Amino acid sequence: MEGDPALRLRVFDLNCWAIRYLSKRRQERIRLIGDRLCQEGFDLVLLQEVWSEQDYSDLKAKLGGCCPFSHYFRSGVIGSGLCIFSKFPILDTLLYQYSLNGYPYMLQHGDWFCGKSVGLAVINISGIVFNVYVTHLHAEYCREKDAYLPHRVVQAWELLQFIRHTAKAADVVLLGGDLNMHPQDVGIRLLRCWTGLRDAFTETKHFEGCEDGCTLIPNNCFTVNSELQPFPLGIRIDYILYKAGSSFTVRCEELQTTTGTAPGMDIPYSDHEAVMATLHVQRTGQAAGVTPSTAVPALVEVLSEARTEVRVGLQAARRQRYSSGRMALLALLLLLLQAAAALGALAGLAEGQPFPKLSFALLAFLALGVLLLATGLHLFHTIEVKMLQGTEEQMRMALGVLQERPGRS
C-alpha cells in the first residue's frame, strides 16, 4: 500500500579485473573485495570479470554470512565473468549471450573468447519482485578508430530487447555492469531511451567519490593512462541503472565510488572503481502513467543514429567477407593447380619434377592452411553480416512503428 515503509536497498557493482595469470595481484584483490563486501553488508552485489571459478568459489565462501545466495553465469570459452550475490533468495536465473562480440583473430583483445552476456536474476525482496541484470559489453580500445562500435551497438540493442521482454512481470528493474560506453554514447542513450532506465549518478541526491562519477581514473595504479589522454579526469563506463514498474517508485538516495587505493592498502580493488548505490523503493498504490508521446522524437533520433552505426558495420563486414572469400578461392585454385601438376607427373606427362619435392609439399601445406583459415574467416564474417542485417532490420521496423504513432511532432 501507499503507506508502506520504503525499502532501503544497497547495491554494489564492480568490474573486478580478475583474469587468471594476467591480472596483477588478482588473488590479493579478490580477498580485499570480499573483505569490503563483508564489512559493509550490501544487499546486492553485481560483479564482472570474475573469470576464474575458483575466485567465485572463494567469494561465495567468504560472503556466505552476508550474501548467502549467489549465481555464476557460464558462457563462452572462458566464461562470461558475471556473477551475482544476494542477501535474499534468488528465485530464477537466465543468461543471454550476445550474438556479436568482436573477432576471434584479435587475440590481443580476447573479447570473443569471453562470451560477453547479460545475466538475469529474479529476486523477491519483501514482496517486491526485482529483475536484477548484470552485464559486460565489448571494450572500446581505441575511441578514434573504434572498430567494435557496431558490435557494441548491437549488444546494447540486444540488451534492451532482453530487458524489455523479460521485465514485464517485474516490480523493479535493476541493471549494473561495465557497459564500456560514455554517458553520451549512442549505445547508452539508446538503452536508456528505449527502456526508461534511470542513471543512478544523475538521479542521486548525494554523491561521494571520483569527480563526474568516473570509474576509470588516472590515479588508479592499474589504469593505462595512455587510454585516458583525451579525458584527464577519467571516464565513466560502469553504471547502476534502475526503473520502477507499475505501482512503485525508486529513488537513489546516495551514490558512491571508490577512489583508487583500498583503505590501508597500497593497491586498489581493481583497475575500475566500484559503484555503490543506496536505493529507496516505495509502493505507491496506483499504476504508473503512460510514457508521453513527446519522448518519441528523441527515441527516433537516437534509434536512427544507432541504425547508421550498424549499417556502417554491415558494410565493413561485407568487405571482409568478400576479401576472405576471394582469398579462399585463390588458395583453392592453387591447390587444384598443384594437384593437376602432381597427377601429370604421376602419369608421365612431365619429363621431370618441376619443383623439388620438399618445396612442392610446403607450398601445398601453405595453400591448404590459407584455404582453411580464409574459409573460417569467410564463415565468421558471413555470420557477422547476418547478425548485423537482422539488427538493422529490427531497428528499421521499430523506426517505422515509432514514425507512425499519432501525435508525433
Solvent accessible surface area in square Angstrom, and as a share of the most:
residue,aa,sasa,rsa
1,M,153,0.68
2,E,121,0.54
3,G,75,0.72
4,D,56,0.29
5,P,125,0.78
6,A,43,0.34
7,L,31,0.15
8,R,138,0.50
9,L,1,0.00
10,R,43,0.16
11,V,0,0.00
12,F,3,0.01
13,D,0,0.00
14,L,1,0.00
15,N,1,0.00
16,C,0,0.00
17,W,45,0.16
18,A,0,0.00
19,I,51,0.26
20,R,114,0.42
21,Y,188,0.71
22,L,136,0.68
23,S,11,0.07
24,K,127,0.54
25,R,105,0.38
26,R,28,0.10
27,Q,110,0.49
28,E,44,0.20
29,R,0,0.00
30,I,7,0.03
31,R,134,0.49
32,L,27,0.13
33,I,1,0.00
34,G,0,0.00
35,D,57,0.30
36,R,40,0.15
37,L,1,0.01
38,C,53,0.32
39,Q,144,0.64
40,E,55,0.25
41,G,24,0.23
42,F,2,0.01
43,D,15,0.08
44,L,0,0.00
45,V,0,0.00
46,L,0,0.00
47,L,0,0.00
48,Q,0,0.00
49,E,22,0.10
50,V,0,0.00
51,W,25,0.09
52,S,5,0.03
53,E,82,0.37
54,Q,100,0.45
55,D,3,0.02
56,Y,19,0.07
57,S,53,0.34
58,D,68,0.35
59,L,2,0.01
60,K,101,0.43
61,A,84,0.65
62,K,77,0.33
63,L,0,0.00
64,G,37,0.35
65,G,81,0.78
66,C,26,0.16
67,C,3,0.02
68,P,66,0.42
69,F,76,0.32
70,S,26,0.17
71,H,59,0.26
72,Y,7,0.03
73,F,2,0.01
74,R,140,0.51
75,S,16,0.11
76,G,45,0.43
77,V,109,0.63
78,I,86,0.44
79,G,9,0.09
80,S,0,0.00
81,G,0,0.00
82,L,0,0.00
83,C,0,0.00
84,I,0,0.00
85,F,1,0.00
86,S,0,0.00
87,K,78,0.33
88,F,48,0.20
89,P,66,0.41
90,I,37,0.19
91,L,108,0.54
92,D,87,0.45
93,T,44,0.25
94,L,90,0.45
95,L,55,0.27
96,Y,76,0.29
97,Q,86,0.38
98,Y,8,0.03
99,S,44,0.29
100,L,7,0.04
101,N,13,0.07
102,G,0,0.00
103,Y,25,0.09
104,P,31,0.20
105,Y,89,0.34
106,M,54,0.24
107,L,129,0.64
108,Q,129,0.58
109,H,52,0.23
110,G,15,0.14
111,D,8,0.04
112,W,97,0.34
113,F,58,0.24
114,C,13,0.08
115,G,1,0.01
116,K,6,0.02
117,S,0,0.00
118,V,0,0.00
119,G,0,0.00
120,L,9,0.05
121,A,0,0.00
122,V,30,0.17
123,I,0,0.00
124,N,58,0.30
125,I,0,0.00
126,S,90,0.58
127,G,50,0.48
128,I,11,0.06
129,V,43,0.25
130,F,1,0.00
131,N,6,0.03
132,V,0,0.00
133,Y,0,0.00
134,V,0,0.00
135,T,0,0.00
136,H,6,0.03
137,L,0,0.00
138,H,1,0.01
139,A,21,0.16
140,E,32,0.14
141,Y,93,0.35
142,C,55,0.33
143,R,91,0.33
144,E,132,0.59
145,K,171,0.73
146,D,28,0.15
147,A,68,0.53
148,Y,8,0.03
149,L,46,0.23
150,P,14,0.09
151,H,2,0.01
152,R,3,0.01
153,V,1,0.00
154,V,0,0.00
155,Q,0,0.00
156,A,0,0.00
157,W,2,0.01
158,E,23,0.10
159,L,0,0.00
160,L,0,0.00
161,Q,39,0.17
162,F,23,0.10
163,I,1,0.01
164,R,92,0.34
165,H,110,0.49
166,T,41,0.24
167,A,14,0.11
168,K,160,0.68
169,A,94,0.72
170,A,14,0.11
171,D,32,0.17
172,V,0,0.00
173,V,5,0.03
174,L,1,0.00
175,L,1,0.01
176,G,0,0.00
177,G,0,0.00
178,D,2,0.01
179,L,1,0.01
180,N,14,0.07
181,M,5,0.02
182,H,21,0.09
183,P,46,0.29
184,Q,138,0.61
185,D,22,0.11
186,V,10,0.06
187,G,1,0.01
188,I,2,0.01
189,R,65,0.24
190,L,0,0.00
191,L,0,0.00
192,R,75,0.27
193,C,63,0.38
194,W,44,0.15
195,T,9,0.05
196,G,40,0.38
197,L,4,0.02
198,R,106,0.39
199,D,3,0.01
200,A,1,0.01
201,F,53,0.22
202,T,83,0.48
203,E,62,0.28
204,T,24,0.14
205,K,141,0.60
206,H,95,0.43
207,F,62,0.26
208,E,95,0.43
209,G,32,0.30
210,C,13,0.08
211,E,111,0.50
212,D,82,0.42
213,G,2,0.02
214,C,6,0.03
215,T,0,0.00
216,L,24,0.12
217,I,10,0.05
218,P,50,0.32
219,N,128,0.65
220,N,3,0.02
221,C,87,0.52
222,F,26,0.11
223,T,18,0.11
224,V,85,0.49
225,N,86,0.44
226,S,70,0.45
227,E,101,0.45
228,L,7,0.04
229,Q,143,0.63
230,P,78,0.49
231,F,59,0.25
232,P,106,0.66
233,L,88,0.44
234,G,9,0.08
235,I,22,0.11
236,R,19,0.07
237,I,7,0.04
238,D,3,0.02
239,Y,4,0.02
240,I,2,0.01
241,L,0,0.00
242,Y,2,0.01
243,K,60,0.25
244,A,30,0.23
245,G,19,0.18
246,S,65,0.42
247,S,30,0.19
248,F,13,0.06
249,T,57,0.33
250,V,4,0.02
251,R,93,0.34
252,C,2,0.01
253,E,37,0.17
254,E,53,0.24
255,L,4,0.02
256,Q,47,0.21
257,T,11,0.06
258,T,12,0.07
259,T,86,0.50
260,G,2,0.02
261,T,76,0.44
262,A,3,0.02
263,P,106,0.67
264,G,85,0.82
265,M,71,0.32
266,D,99,0.51
267,I,4,0.02
268,P,3,0.02
269,Y,16,0.06
270,S,0,0.00
271,D,24,0.12
272,H,16,0.07
273,E,2,0.01
274,A,0,0.00
275,V,6,0.04
276,M,7,0.03
277,A,2,0.02
278,T,11,0.06
279,L,1,0.01
280,H,40,0.18
281,V,2,0.01
282,Q,39,0.17
283,R,74,0.27
284,T,26,0.15
285,G,52,0.50
286,Q,130,0.58
287,A,77,0.60
288,A,66,0.51
289,G,75,0.72
290,V,145,0.83
291,T,102,0.59
292,P,87,0.55
293,S,59,0.38
294,T,108,0.63
295,A,46,0.35
296,V,4,0.02
297,P,41,0.26
298,A,55,0.42
299,L,22,0.11
300,V,11,0.06
301,E,122,0.55
302,V,4,0.02
303,L,0,0.00
304,S,42,0.27
305,E,69,0.31
306,A,0,0.00
307,R,46,0.17
308,T,77,0.45
309,E,44,0.20
310,V,0,0.00
311,R,122,0.44
312,V,82,0.47
313,G,7,0.06
314,L,15,0.07
315,Q,104,0.46
316,A,34,0.26
317,A,0,0.00
318,R,100,0.36
319,R,151,0.55
320,Q,67,0.30
321,R,73,0.26
322,Y,139,0.53
323,S,52,0.33
324,S,7,0.04
325,G,20,0.19
326,R,129,0.47
327,M,93,0.42
328,A,14,0.11
329,L,100,0.50
330,L,109,0.54
331,A,6,0.05
332,L,73,0.36
333,L,85,0.42
334,L,62,0.31
335,L,38,0.19
336,L,101,0.50
337,L,123,0.61
338,Q,12,0.05
339,A,49,0.38
340,A,61,0.47
341,A,41,0.31
342,A,36,0.28
343,L,118,0.59
344,G,14,0.13
345,A,34,0.26
346,L,153,0.76
347,A,73,0.57
348,G,56,0.54
349,L,152,0.76
350,A,46,0.36
351,E,190,0.85
352,G,47,0.45
353,Q,86,0.38
354,P,79,0.50
355,F,106,0.44
356,P,91,0.57
357,K,160,0.68
358,L,129,0.64
359,S,57,0.37
360,F,31,0.13
361,A,40,0.31
362,L,107,0.53
363,L,67,0.34
364,A,29,0.23
365,F,143,0.59
366,L,113,0.56
367,A,2,0.02
368,L,75,0.37
369,G,37,0.35
370,V,48,0.27
371,L,31,0.15
372,L,116,0.58
373,L,113,0.56
374,A,0,0.00
375,T,54,0.31
376,G,37,0.35
377,L,41,0.20
378,H,61,0.27
379,L,106,0.53
380,F,33,0.14
381,H,6,0.03
382,T,30,0.17
383,I,99,0.50
384,E,3,0.02
385,V,2,0.01
386,K,118,0.50
387,M,73,0.33
388,L,0,0.00
389,Q,61,0.27
390,G,26,0.25
391,T,6,0.04
392,E,20,0.09
393,E,87,0.39
394,Q,87,0.39
395,M,0,0.00
396,R,121,0.44
397,M,131,0.59
398,A,15,0.12
399,L,11,0.06
400,G,28,0.27
401,V,89,0.51
402,L,3,0.02
403,Q,95,0.42
404,E,144,0.65
405,R,116,0.42
406,P,125,0.79
407,G,66,0.64
408,R,99,0.36
409,S,115,0.74
